[in-house]
Amino acid sequence: MTAQKPKGIDHELEKAISTMLRDVMRNKEASITDKVKVIDRALKLEAIKQKMNDEGFGSGFFSDDDSE
């Protein structure tokens, strides 16, 4: 029997994105494009975490109600 992988965002992934964000923002040679890309990744991670914590997220996909 194998152990189940815990649900949620991998802690190492969160840590890596946090470290990358900090390092890129401190780097004076990093371009604005580089900085915006890292910010975008961090924001996407936060959005995913918000959706995971929302009990009602996605519940509308299983309803019979068409809202056309």
C-alpha positions in Angstrom: 0.0 0.0 0.0 1.4 3.4 -1.0 1.0 6.6 1.0 -1.4 9.1 -0.6 0.0 12.4 -1.7 -1.4 15.2 0.3 -3.9 17.4 -1.5 -3.1 21.0 -2.2 -0.2 23.0 -3.5 3.2 21.4 -3.0 5.1 23.3 -0.3 8.3 23.1 -2.2 6.6 24.8 -5.2 5.3 27.6 -3.0 8.7 28.0 -1.5 10.4 28.1 -4.9 8.0 30.7 -6.3 8.5 32.8 -3.2 12.3 32.6 -3.4 12.2 33.4 -7.1 10.0 36.4 -6.5 12.3 37.8 -3.8 15.4 37.2 -5.8 14.2 38.7 -9.1 12.8 41.8 -7.4 16.1 42.4 -5.6 18.1 41.9 -8.9 18.9 45.3 -10.3 19.8 43.7 -13.7 16.4 41.9 -14.0 14.2 43.4 -16.7 10.7 44.6 -16.0 9.5 41.7 -18.2 11.3 39.2 -15.9 9.8 40.8 -12.8 6.3 40.9 -14.3 6.5 37.2 -15.2 7.5 36.2 -11.7 4.7 38.4 -10.2 2.3 36.7 -12.6 3.3 33.3 -11.4 2.9 34.3 -7.8 -0.5 35.7 -8.5 -1.6 32.6 -10.4 -0.5 30.5 -7.4 -2.5 32.6 -5.0 -5.6 32.4 -7.3 -5.3 28.6 -7.3 -5.0 28.6 -3.5 -8.1 30.8 -3.2 -10.1 28.5 -5.5 -9.0 25.4 -3.6 -10.3 27.0 -0.3 -13.6 28.0 -1.8 -16.1 25.1 -1.1 -18.5 26.4 -3.7 -16.0 26.8 -6.6 -17.0 24.6 -9.5 -20.3 23.5 -8.0 -22.1 25.2 -10.8 -20.7 22.7 -13.3 -22.9 20.0 -11.9 -26.2 21.8 -12.0 -28.9 21.2 -14.5 -29.6 25.0 -14.8 -28.6 26.5 -18.2 -28.2 30.3 -17.9 -28.4 31.1 -21.6 
